[in-house]
Amino acid sequence: MTVTLKSKTPLTVPARVRQEAGLKSGDQVEFRVSGRVIRIVPKPPSADEYTPAERRAIDRGIAQSEKEYQQGKNAGPFDTAQAFLADLHRESAKLDTRKRKRTGK
C-alpha cells in the first residue's frame, strides 16, 4: 500500500495495515530510522507496566485479600511444615463437613 505525504498532514498508517500488523487503538509504537528506511515497531510494555484492565483486576485482588485478612481469614506463619500440614488438614476437615451437610438433605 502506498500513501502520499503532505506537508500539513501527519503521517497516517492505513487501517488495513494496522489491522494486518495487529495494532489496536491505544497501542504504543516506536519509529526507528536507518538511513532512508523507517520502521514502525510496537513498543512492548515494560515488565512493571500493566494495562488498565489488568491493573483493576490486580487492585481488586489486593483489596479482597486485605478485607479477608482484616476478617481474620488468614493462616500462619508456621514454624514447621508439620504445623502447616496440621492446619491444612483441620481446614480441609471443615470443608468436608460442610459438603456432607449439603448433600445429606
C-alpha positions, -999 to 999 in steps of 0.1 A, spaced: 0 0 0 13 35 -9 3 68 7 13 103 -3 29 125 23 16 160 26 33 189 44 4 199 67 -9 164 75 8 139 98 17 105 85 -13 82 88 -10 44 89 -39 30 69 -64 9 88 -57 -22 68 -20 -20 76 -27 -15 113 -50 -45 113 -26 -68 95 1 -58 120 -22 -65 149 -21 -29 162 -50 -16 182 -61 18 193 -40 28 224 -10 7 214 23 25 216 47 22 187 83 33 182 97 48 150 132 35 141 152 52 113 181 37 95 192 58 65 160 64 45 142 34 60 116 40 87 104 10 107 73 12 130 77 -13 158 51 -20 185 65 -9 219 61 -38 243 51 -28 279 80 -30 304 79 -57 330 63 -34 356 35 -20 333 0 -33 332 -30 -25 310 -57 -6 328 -79 -37 329 -50 -58 344 -43 -31 370 -80 -30 380 -80 -68 384 -48 -67 405 -62 -39 427 -95 -59 432 -75 -89 443 -54 -69 467 -85 -52 482 -102 -86 486 -70 -101 503 -68 -71 527 -105 -75 536 -101 -112 543 -70 -105 564 -89 -79 585 -117 -105 590 -91 -130 604 -93 -152 573 -56 -160 573 -32 -187 584 3 -188 596 31 -181 598 40 -217 607 72 -228 625 74 -261 607 60 -279 577 41 -302 601 24 -273 617 13 -261 582 0 -296 573 -19 -299 606 -36 -265 599 -43 -276 563 -59 -308 574 -81 -290 600 -94 -266 574 -99 -294 549 -120 -313 575 -142 -283 579 -149 -282 542 -156 -319 541 -182 -314 569 -199 -286 551 -202 -308 519 -217 -337 538 -244 -314 554 -254 -301 520 -257 -335 503 -275 -351 532 -308 -333 525 
